[in-house]
Structure formats: structure tokens, C-alpha cells
């Protein structure tokens, strides 16, 4: 059997010194390659904390995060940064695009920043992704000149430009109207099916969650249910 793209084993995350707050309380989660998984739960349930751990933006107080077969506990900060760049893409509720840059430049940025230059191959790959997300006519538009749905499509292209094994999407449709939300989800599903990209999507939108392969519910820092779509 293939190695899961992600294994979270007994993850605990505590904050504070004298008075400790436990945001995660022994959470377990396995995501297989090619799945599209929704992570749901009430506010304060630990969803963002778990996503930060999986995204290698924070370390657990206890437990293990295994990404692509690599136990991240043994990595220093440089190793975490390298693994994050190689394995992960990110889509946020607030897309964090740079308004002074064009759609194309925003998509190229993750690799451009690491290399220090934008290669012809990177430019062509980024342009192809923008065509794939329906923005062929907006490649050279500054992002402030795009609608909210179009900006989120740029963010999806940016998340995919390095061909990550796992994309973490934190409320990717939270600021969009119903039609734009459907377009954004349909894009994620398309890349999931056609490219085999795995998605872990935090959402409060039940309509989005119900279309995912699995719905994992987090309550009080623990996984309380994990149901597969019928």
C-alpha cells in the first residue's frame, strides 16, 4: 500500500506557560494520496491549529506529523522549509496576493523567490495554470483589477505551480458568493481528479464539505468523526 501523503498521530498543541491552553488534544488524521478531504468543526475546535502543524508553520507540543513519509520531528527549521516548499501548496480565505504584481507574477512568486529569477519554463508553466483556471485573458492584469473569485483562482494557480503533493486550503470560499464558491471548489476538484493533487480543505460551508471525499470533524481538539461520502 502506498505511503499516506499525511499522517497526524496524537497531535497535541498547548499555548502558554503558567496557564496552559490546549488547542489540540491528541488529534489523529491520515490523508491518502489523491483524496479531497474536508476538515470541519465549530470555531475554536482546533482546525487552524491543526492546519498550521500540517503546514509546518508550527510544531506540536507532543505527537507526530509525518508528511510524505518524512517524520517532521527530526527536521530543523531549514529542513521544514525545504519540505514545505517541496510538498505543500496553500490557499487561504484571504488570498494574500501582491496587488502591485500581475496575476502571472503572483503565480510565479513561490518558485521565483526561491530561485532568485523567473525562468522561461516557470513562466510557461504559470501561464498554463492561469489558462487552466480560466484566466487566459487576465494573465497580465494586476490583481486589484480582478474580482474576488478571479483572485482566488490566481491563488489556486499559485498553490499548484510547484506541483505539490498536498494543498492546504483554509476557508478558500469564505469570502465568495455562491456562484464564485462553486467555481473555486469545482477547480479544486478538477485538479484533484486530473492531476491527483491531494486537498485538505477547512470549511464552514456544508455544501462544500458534502462534495468532498471525506468529512473529518474536529471538536475540542480531537477528531470526533470521519465519514466518507456515500
N, C-alpha and C positions, 0 to 999 in steps of 0.2 A: 504494500500500500504506500502511496506517495506521502511524503512528509507534509503535514499541515502547513499552510502558509503562516499561521499564527496559533500559538498555544499560550494561554494565560493560566497559570497554575497557582491557586491560593494567594492571589494578589491582595496585599494589604497596603493601604496608604494612610499614614497618620500625619497630622499637622499640629504644630505647637510643641512647646517644651514642657512648661509646668502643667498646663491644661491641654490634654491631647484630644484632638478631634479625629475620629476615624471615618474617612470618606469612602474607603473600600475595606471590606471586611471578609477577606478570603474569597474573592471572586475567581471563578473558573470559566474559561471560554476557549473553545477551539474553533477555528475557521479553516475550512478546507479550501484548496485552490479551486478557483472558478465559481465560488459562491457569491451571492449578493445577500448580505445579512443586515437586518435592521436591529439597532440597539435602542430600546425604548425604556421609559420609566419616568416617574414623577420628578419634578425639579428637586435637586438635592440628593438624588439617588446614587450619584457617583459616575454618571455617564461621561461627563467631561474629564473627570479624573482618570477614568479608565482609558479614554482616548489619548490623554496626554502620556500615559505609561506606554500604550501600544505604539504611539508615535515617537517614542524615545525622547520626549521632551522633558520627562521627569523619571525618577527611579522609584520603584516600590520600596516601602519600608520592610516588607517581607514578601516572599513568594517569587515567582519566576515569570519572565516574559521571554518567550522563545519565538524568534522571527526568522522564517525561512530556515529553520533548523539550527539557528545560532542562539545559544543561551546568552542573553544580553548582560547578565550579571558579571560576566568575565571581561566586559569591554570597558575601556576608559572613554573619556569624552570624545577623543578623536575617533575611536573605533565606532562609537554610537553615531557620530556624524556621518561617517563613511557608510555604515549600514543603512541609515535613514535615507541617504541620497540614492543608494542602490536599490532599495526595496520598496520605498514608500512614496506615495503621492498624497496631496492634501487638498481638500475642497472645504471651504468654510462658509458659514452663513453670510458673513461679510467678506466679500471676495478678496480683499487686500490687493487689488490691482494698483499699479502705479499710474496715476492719472496723466502724468507728463509723457508717458510712453504709449506707443501704439499697441493694438491687440497683438500683433506679431511679436513685438519686443517683449511684452509681458509673458507670452508663452515661452520665448527663448530664455528668459531670465534664469531659471534654476541651473541650467547647464552652462549658459553664458557666464554666470557669476563664478562658477567653479573653474571653468577653463580660462577665463580672462579674455576670451574672444568668441565671436559668433561665427562658426564655420558654415560653409555652404551647405553641408549635409544637415546641420541643425536648422538652418533657415528653411530648407526644403521640407524637412520633417515637420516643423512648426506650421508652415503654410498648409501642408496636407491635413494636419489636425484641425486647423481652423476651417478648412473646406468640409471636413468630416462633421464638424459641429454646426454647419450651416452658415458660416460667416465668411465665405469666399469673397463677398463684396465689401467686407468690413476689415480686411486684414490690416490696412494702414490707417484706420480710424483710431484716434485717441480714445481711451476707454470712457472718458467723461461724455463722449458723444454717442455712447451705446446705451440701450435700455438695460434695465436690471436683469432681465432674462438673458440678454446678449452678453452682459458682463459675466454672468455665471457660466455661460458656455465657454467664454475665454478661460475662466478659472478651471473648468474641466479639462480643456486642452492643455493648459499649463501643468495640471496634475499628471497628465498622461505622457508628457513629452519625453520623459526618461524611461518610458515603458516599465513602470513599477509593477511588482507582483501584487501589491495591495494598495488600494486607495482608501484613505480615511476621509469620510465626508461628515462634517459636523453641521447638522441642520441646513443642508445645501439648498432647500427650498423655503426656508423660514421667512425670507423677505419677499417672496414672489407671489403673484396672483395665481389663481388656479390653473389657468392655461399655461403660464410660464413654468409652474411647478411640474406639470405633466411633461412638458418638453424636456426639462432638465432630467427628470427621472428616466424618461424614455432614452435619453442619450447615455446615461449611465448603464442602463440595461443593455443597450446596443453594444457598447464597448465590452461589457461583461460577457455577452454571448459571442461576439465576433472575434474578440482578442483574448478571451479567457482571463481578463483582468478581474481580480477579486475586489469586492467592495464591502466595507463595514460602514454603515450609514446610521448616524444618530439622528432620530427624527421624533417630533411630536405629532406628525401628520399620520393618522391611522390609514389613510388611503395609500400613502407611500409605503408604509410598513407592510400592509396586506399584499403588496405586489412583490415583496422580496421573497427569496427562497426560504429564509428562516426569520423568525422574530424572537429576539432574546430580550427578556425583561429584567431590568436591574432595579432592585428595591433595597434601600438602606445598605448599599454597598455590596449586595450579594445577588447573584443570578438566581431568580426565583422561578423562571420558566424559560423554556427553549423549545419553541414549536415550529415545525416545518409546514410550509404551505401545502395544503391538500392538493 
